[in-house]
Amino acid sequence: MRIIIPMAGWGSRLRPHTLTVPKPMLPIAGKPIVERLVHDLMKSTEQKVDDVVFVIRQDFGRAIEEKLLSIAKDAGSRGHIRYQAEPLGTAHAILCAGDFLEGNVIVAFADTLFRADYKIDTAKDGIIWVQKVDDPSAFGVVKMNADGVITDFVEKPKDFISDLAIIGIYYFKDGKYLRDEMQYLLDNDIKQKGEYWLTDAMENMKKKGSKFYKGEVQEWLDCGNKDATVYTNSRVLEFIKNENLVSEKAVIENSLVIAPCYIEEGVVLKNSVVGPHVSIGAGTIIENSVVKNSIVQSKTILKNKLIANSMIGNNVKLEGRMEDLSVGDYNSIKE
């Protein structure tokens, strides 16, 4: 089994957080999104995953590449880096790892996490993970027949066709067959909105007899924008709340931590209330503040602040003000 993770996108909806760090490397409960994705995918297959291939932009830099390779190694696999020079669509991105498209392959786009009690049936031609959504018009969706076989792939339907949205995780029994069909799109310049789409390759495979089935997840966690990422952080903290999430090397003085929270070593909390659903990176200092439902990264300083539903990056300094007040009866003050 091989896993291919295209992650060369710009992550523009998460700026400014993605100006210095690729979106899949942003932390969720203390671990990069892509690291949690790799481990979740490992759990979905009973086969040994020999290779994990990360498709990135060349300007991500050596430090990011080394971190990705270590993620694969820590998961018990060989890690590999491939580059996508231009954003030419999903099929083009996967083809950048074409030398690994052989045998059983999982393709997973690195802006989503999931929770599922599901093992891949490797005998099937293909599996497409889906989740029911309230508004399918914003997603690619699938239709199925009475036998549970997918009959149609439809991108962002204007009229209701199905509420089963494709979440960006796929299994293919024959990676070479997939590679050939995607290469056919490029060779014949078959594009949709200027891009080469994976769904077009799968449609060709389906017409030639391949049968695709759904893999349904219990929960699909998007990391596409700030609010979605903060929500995903809170859900992951709930999943892992029985683990030891607060470092013994954190300093907690006259402060209350409301679980679940992830607090790394070197964090200092003074006269503060933190939680629930807060992740704090190493070396951050929080004084005289209240922080809830937020992600605060490393070496940041927060003083005299009330923070909620927020993402705060590395090496940030946010300082409010303390007030010396004399407020009489029946006053109402708003700021």
Buried (B, 14 or more C-beta within 10 A) or exposed (E): BBBBBBBBBEBEBBEEBBEEBBBBBBBBBBBBBBBBBBEBBBEBBEBEBBBBBBBBBEEBEEEBBEBBBEBBEEBEBEBBBBBBEEEBBBBBBBBBBBEBBBBBBBBBBBBBBBBBEBEBEBEBBBBBBBBEBEEBEEBBBBEBEEEEBBEBBBEEBEEEBBBBBBBBBBBBBBBEBBBBBBBBBBEEEBBEEEBBBBBBBBBBBBEEEBEBBBBEBEEBBBBBBBEBBBBBBBBBBEBBBEEEBBBEEBEBEEBEBEBBBBBBEBBBBBBBBBBBBBBBBBBBBBBBBBBBBBBBBBBBBBBBBEBEEBBBBBEBEBEEEEEEEEEEEEEEEEE
